Amino acid sequence: MIGGSADPRKPARDSEFISAMTNAEFSAALFAGSIVAGFVGSLTGLGGGVVIVPLLTVGFGVNMRYAIGASLVSVIATSSGAAAAYVREGFSNIRVGMLLEIATSLGALVGAALAAHVPTAGLAILFGAVLLFSAFAPGHKEGRSVARGGTSSIAQRLGLDSTYSSVRGPVPYSVRHVPFGFGIMTVAGALSGLLGIGSGAVKVLAMDFAMGLPFKVSTTTSNFMIGVTAAASAGIYLHRGYIDPGLAMPVTLGVLAGSVAGARQLAGAEVRVLRFLFRAAILALGVEMIYNGLKGKL
């Protein structure tokens, strides 16, 4: 559908340049940008969608609803590509992920149903606000979860406490504040349905700060959950015609390649570096999305 009458790309600052590109050039550029998006999303637990939506709307002038549709498809690919590697390497907490997926899936259905009634400028501003909140929200230090109150009775009954792999061997950790985390995840799911981002930023914050999971466990479990959350809302976008195969295919392939590469780098990555990358990426994207939303450029 790219280049046809139903072309989802709308006029933008660089519309003349975009229009001059052939379909092959446009797809190649999308593929290259999506590799970077998938790599960053995989390492930080954000999911590639948090970079894909600004990339498509700001960089390529794509209508935001179509950008969200392509992002949701790519988010499923990110989860499929990275999550399998993380589970195999012993990072993801499957029990925590499956419990919280209930909340995110319910929220995603509500968010996707509301998305058609929210103006695109409003979606952009909300998107940016979520990212800025995520950039400045505090996280916990590794190992603090046991020192501050240990595990909760709900976590014990559900068997949520676990260990994760490190260069020094298995590292045990405890899970706290399960109901609080469940509530935040419902909001995260609603944001996913509204914005097509997988809401990995909110998921990581909920598990890292609220529930006391180590940062690497939070990011990998977020990747494990993102695909299910996105699938819950992608069906609604598909039904409304907001998923264009010409956009979704190069984006999905690029994000998948990037997410697999990011998964291979996580084991040796420093948590301090991951936190810096996490905050720098979403801070820049958040400011850009709010600016363009306020200026009516999306």
C-alpha positions as CSV (number, residue, x, y, z in Angstrom):
1,M,0.0,0.0,0.0
2,I,3.0,2.3,0.2
3,G,2.9,4.8,-2.6
4,G,-0.8,4.0,-3.5
5,S,-4.0,5.9,-2.8
6,A,-4.1,4.4,0.7
7,D,-0.5,5.5,1.5
8,P,-0.3,6.0,5.3
9,R,2.4,8.6,5.0
10,K,1.0,12.0,5.5
11,P,2.6,15.4,4.5
12,A,5.4,16.4,6.9
13,R,8.4,18.6,7.1
14,D,10.4,16.2,4.9
15,S,7.5,15.0,2.7
16,E,9.2,16.0,-0.5
17,F,12.3,14.0,0.3
18,I,10.1,11.0,1.4
19,S,8.0,11.2,-1.7
20,A,11.1,11.1,-3.9
21,M,12.2,7.8,-2.4
22,T,11.3,4.6,-4.2
23,N,9.4,1.8,-2.4
24,A,12.7,-0.2,-2.2
25,E,14.6,2.8,-0.8
26,F,11.9,3.5,1.7
27,S,11.8,-0.1,2.9
28,A,15.6,-0.3,3.1
29,A,15.7,2.8,5.2
30,L,13.0,1.5,7.5
31,F,14.8,-1.8,7.8
32,A,18.1,-0.1,8.8
33,G,16.4,2.1,11.4
34,S,14.4,-0.8,12.8
35,I,17.6,-2.8,13.5
36,V,18.8,0.0,15.8
37,A,15.4,0.2,17.4
38,G,15.3,-3.5,18.1
39,F,18.8,-3.5,19.5
40,V,18.1,-0.7,21.9
41,G,14.7,-2.1,22.8
42,S,16.1,-5.5,23.5
43,L,18.9,-4.3,25.8
44,T,16.7,-1.9,27.8
45,G,13.5,-4.0,27.9
46,L,11.6,-1.1,26.2
47,G,10.7,-3.1,23.1
48,G,11.5,-1.8,19.7
49,G,8.2,0.0,19.5
50,V,9.3,2.9,21.7
51,V,11.8,3.8,19.0
52,I,9.7,2.7,16.0
53,V,6.8,5.1,16.6
54,P,9.0,8.2,16.7
55,L,11.1,6.9,13.8
56,L,8.1,6.4,11.6
57,T,6.2,9.5,12.5
58,V,9.0,12.1,12.9
59,G,11.6,10.5,10.6
60,F,9.4,9.2,7.8
61,G,6.2,11.2,8.1
62,V,4.0,8.2,8.6
63,N,0.5,8.8,10.0
64,M,0.7,7.9,13.7
65,R,-2.1,5.3,13.7
66,Y,-0.4,3.4,11.0
67,A,2.9,3.8,12.8
68,I,1.3,2.3,16.0
69,G,0.0,-0.6,13.9
70,A,3.4,-1.4,12.5
71,S,4.9,-1.0,15.9
72,L,2.6,-3.5,17.5
73,V,3.6,-6.1,14.9
74,S,7.3,-5.4,15.4
75,V,6.8,-5.5,19.2
76,I,5.5,-9.1,18.8
77,A,8.6,-9.9,16.8
78,T,10.9,-8.3,19.4
79,S,9.4,-10.4,22.1
80,S,9.7,-13.6,20.0
81,G,13.3,-12.9,19.1
82,A,14.7,-11.8,22.4
83,A,12.5,-13.5,24.9
84,A,13.5,-17.0,23.8
85,A,17.2,-16.2,24.2
86,Y,16.6,-14.6,27.6
87,V,14.6,-17.6,28.9
88,R,17.3,-20.0,27.7
89,E,20.0,-18.1,29.4
90,G,18.1,-17.9,32.7
91,F,17.3,-14.2,33.0
92,S,13.5,-14.0,32.6
93,N,11.2,-14.8,35.5
94,I,8.5,-16.8,33.7
95,R,6.2,-17.0,36.7
96,V,6.2,-13.2,37.2
97,G,5.7,-12.7,33.5
98,M,2.7,-15.0,33.1
99,L,1.1,-13.5,36.2
100,L,1.5,-9.9,35.0
101,E,0.5,-10.7,31.5
102,I,-3.1,-11.1,32.8
103,A,-3.1,-7.4,33.8
104,T,-1.3,-6.1,30.7
105,S,-3.6,-8.0,28.3
106,L,-6.7,-6.7,29.9
107,G,-5.3,-3.1,29.8
108,A,-4.2,-3.5,26.2
109,L,-7.7,-4.3,25.1
110,V,-9.1,-1.3,26.8
111,G,-6.4,1.0,25.4
112,A,-6.8,-0.2,21.8
113,A,-10.6,0.3,22.0
114,L,-10.0,3.9,23.2
115,A,-7.3,4.7,20.6
116,A,-9.7,5.5,17.8
117,H,-11.3,8.2,19.8
118,V,-8.1,10.1,20.8
119,P,-6.6,12.7,18.4
120,T,-3.1,11.8,17.0
121,A,-1.7,15.0,18.6
122,G,-3.0,13.8,21.9
123,L,-1.5,10.4,21.4
124,A,1.9,11.9,20.7
125,I,1.8,14.1,23.8
126,L,0.7,11.2,25.9
127,F,3.5,9.1,24.4
128,G,6.1,11.7,25.2
129,A,4.8,12.2,28.7
130,V,5.1,8.5,29.4
131,L,8.6,8.4,28.2
132,L,9.7,11.5,30.2
133,F,8.2,9.9,33.3
134,S,10.1,6.7,32.6
135,A,13.3,8.6,32.1
136,F,13.2,10.4,35.5
137,A,11.5,7.8,37.6
138,P,13.9,6.2,40.2
139,G,15.0,2.6,40.0
140,H,16.3,0.4,42.8
141,K,19.9,-0.8,43.3
142,E,20.8,-4.4,42.7
143,G,20.4,-6.5,45.8
144,R,18.2,-4.1,47.7
145,S,15.0,-6.2,47.3
146,V,16.1,-8.7,50.1
147,A,17.5,-6.0,52.4
148,R,14.2,-4.0,52.4
149,G,11.6,-6.4,53.8
150,G,12.4,-9.5,51.7
151,T,9.7,-11.3,49.8
152,S,5.9,-11.0,50.2
153,S,3.5,-13.7,51.2
154,I,1.8,-13.6,47.8
155,A,5.2,-14.1,46.1
156,Q,6.0,-17.0,48.3
157,R,2.6,-18.7,47.6
158,L,3.0,-18.2,43.9
159,G,6.7,-19.2,43.8
160,L,7.8,-15.9,42.3
161,D,11.2,-15.7,44.0
162,S,14.0,-17.0,41.8
163,T,17.6,-16.5,40.7
164,Y,19.3,-15.1,37.6
165,S,22.6,-16.0,35.9
166,S,25.7,-13.8,36.2
167,V,29.4,-14.2,35.7
168,R,29.7,-15.1,39.4
169,G,27.0,-17.7,39.3
170,P,23.3,-17.7,40.2
171,V,22.1,-14.6,42.1
172,P,19.0,-15.0,44.2
173,Y,16.4,-12.3,44.5
174,S,12.9,-11.8,46.1
175,V,9.7,-10.3,44.7
176,R,7.8,-7.7,46.7
177,H,4.5,-5.7,46.4
178,V,2.8,-8.0,43.9
179,P,-0.6,-6.3,43.9
180,F,1.0,-2.9,43.4
181,G,3.0,-4.2,40.4
182,F,-0.2,-5.9,39.0
183,G,-2.0,-2.5,39.1
184,I,0.8,-0.7,37.4
185,M,0.9,-3.4,34.7
186,T,-2.8,-2.8,33.9
187,V,-1.9,0.8,33.2
188,A,1.1,-0.4,31.1
189,G,-1.2,-2.6,29.0
190,A,-3.6,0.3,28.4
191,L,-0.7,2.5,27.2
192,S,0.4,-0.3,24.9
193,G,-3.0,-0.5,23.3
194,L,-3.1,3.3,23.0
195,L,0.4,4.0,21.8
196,G,1.7,0.7,20.3
197,I,4.9,0.8,22.3
198,G,4.6,-2.5,24.2
199,S,4.9,-0.1,27.3
200,G,8.2,-1.7,28.2
201,A,9.3,1.4,30.0
202,V,6.4,1.2,32.5
203,K,6.8,-2.6,32.8
204,V,10.5,-2.3,33.6
205,L,9.8,0.4,36.2
206,A,7.0,-1.6,37.8
207,M,9.2,-4.7,38.2
208,D,12.4,-2.8,39.0
209,F,11.2,-0.1,41.4
210,A,7.8,-1.4,42.7
211,M,8.4,-5.2,42.9
212,G,12.2,-5.1,43.6
213,L,13.4,-7.3,40.7
214,P,17.0,-6.9,39.5
215,F,17.3,-4.7,36.5
216,K,18.4,-7.4,34.1
217,V,15.5,-9.6,35.3
218,S,13.1,-6.7,34.8
219,T,14.2,-6.0,31.2
220,T,14.2,-9.6,30.1
221,T,10.9,-10.4,31.7
222,S,9.5,-7.3,30.1
223,N,10.6,-8.6,26.7
224,F,8.9,-11.9,27.5
225,M,5.6,-10.1,28.2
226,I,5.6,-7.5,25.5
227,G,4.6,-9.9,22.7
228,V,1.4,-11.1,24.5
229,T,0.5,-7.5,25.4
230,A,0.9,-6.3,21.9
231,A,-1.0,-9.2,20.4
232,A,-4.0,-8.4,22.6
233,S,-4.3,-4.9,20.9
234,A,-2.9,-5.7,17.5
235,G,-6.1,-7.5,16.5
236,I,-8.1,-4.4,17.0
237,Y,-5.7,-2.3,14.9
238,L,-5.8,-4.9,12.2
239,H,-9.6,-4.9,12.2
240,R,-9.6,-1.1,11.8
241,G,-7.2,-1.3,8.9
242,Y,-4.3,0.4,10.6
243,I,-1.7,-2.3,9.9
244,D,-0.1,-1.8,6.5
245,P,2.0,-4.8,5.4
246,G,4.2,-2.5,3.3
247,L,5.2,-0.8,6.6
248,A,5.0,-3.7,8.9
249,M,7.3,-6.1,7.0
250,P,10.6,-4.1,6.9
251,V,10.0,-2.8,10.4
252,T,9.3,-6.3,11.8
253,L,12.3,-7.9,10.1
254,G,14.6,-5.1,11.3
255,V,13.4,-5.1,14.8
256,L,13.7,-8.9,15.0
257,A,17.3,-8.8,13.8
258,G,18.2,-6.0,16.2
259,S,16.5,-7.7,19.2
260,V,18.4,-11.0,18.6
261,A,21.7,-9.0,18.5
262,G,20.8,-7.2,21.6
263,A,19.9,-10.4,23.5
264,R,23.4,-11.7,22.8
265,Q,25.0,-8.6,24.3
266,L,23.0,-8.4,27.5
267,A,24.9,-11.0,29.6
268,G,28.1,-9.1,29.5
269,A,26.6,-5.6,29.7
270,E,27.0,-3.4,32.8
271,V,23.7,-2.5,34.5
272,R,25.0,1.1,34.9
273,V,25.4,1.4,31.1
274,L,22.0,-0.2,30.5
275,R,20.4,2.3,32.8
276,F,22.1,5.2,31.1
277,L,21.1,4.0,27.6
278,F,17.5,3.4,28.9
279,R,17.2,7.0,30.2
280,A,19.0,8.7,27.3
281,A,16.9,7.0,24.6
282,I,13.5,7.7,26.1
283,L,14.4,11.2,27.2
284,A,15.3,12.3,23.7
285,L,12.3,10.5,22.1
286,G,9.9,11.9,24.7
287,V,10.9,15.5,24.1
288,E,10.7,15.0,20.4
289,M,7.2,13.5,20.5
290,I,5.8,16.2,22.8
291,Y,7.2,18.9,20.6
292,N,5.8,17.5,17.4
293,G,2.4,16.8,19.1
294,L,2.1,20.4,20.4
295,K,3.1,21.8,17.0
296,G,0.6,19.5,15.2
297,K,3.3,17.9,13.0
298,L,2.1,14.3,13.6
